[in-house]
Amino acid sequence: MNTQSANKQRAKWTKSVRHRLSGEQRRQQILQASEVQFAISGFRATTTVSLAKAAGVSEPVLYSHFSTKQNLFREVVQRNAQDRLKNLRGRFVSMPDLDPLKWVERIAESTVMACVEASGNASIMAWGLMEIPQFAAEIYRSEIGSTEELWIAEIGTHFADSPMRTSLAVQVVPYAVHACMAFGLWLATLHHKPATARDHARQYASGIVEVARAALDFRSKSPA
């Protein structure tokens, strides 16, 4: 088979595979490809032509799944936040039993690093906050709340019988989650990858530990 024939056969096979996708599979294909495009140039500068091309569909097919570019972007932002939470849950599941301060350091580092992973990279959220702030801020607040719930659940798992449990949940979690997510968002905006972000995340996590240490020391010195 010559090169031209091979290319025609490949194109025919690819077209056949595309036609076999279900509506939901096609939708997910468009979302995945669009996330990559939006991460590069944001909402306003990304055209529907480039989105359709990246997803391997026509513009009419794109619009049949998402009536407007803004609707597509909104779903990409929501999907991005969900992926980040899923990644974070995976990181927490593998967390070993540690003393409270070492645990805070590890979980803080994990929260920052979840923002720079390829899947769930927070650069999408950064674009959303800049270009569609009212909508993206609502998703971001929801994500913060879900992340706080994850931290508190992990505290309950690792320190169920510890007198420090309440102090960690009440005095440390709200500040630590907000701070770690904001720092992770900043690293993602600067296009850091996991390899280049890790040292920054560890250094930042050590600062969160000092906040936790102060909170726990205050508790131990408070009158009963």
Secondary structure, DSSP 8 states (H G I E B T S, - for coil): --HHHHHHHHHHHHHHHHHT--HHHHHHHHHHHHHHHHHHHTTTT--HHHHHHHHTS-HHHHHHH-SSHHHHHHHHHHHHHHHHHHHHHHHHHT-----HHHHHHHHHHHHHHTTTSSTT-THHHHHHHHHSHHHHHHHHHHHHHHHHHHHHHHHHHHSTT-TTHHHIIIIIHHHHHHHHHHHHHHHHHTT--HHHHHHHHHHHHHHHHHHHHHHHHHHHHS--
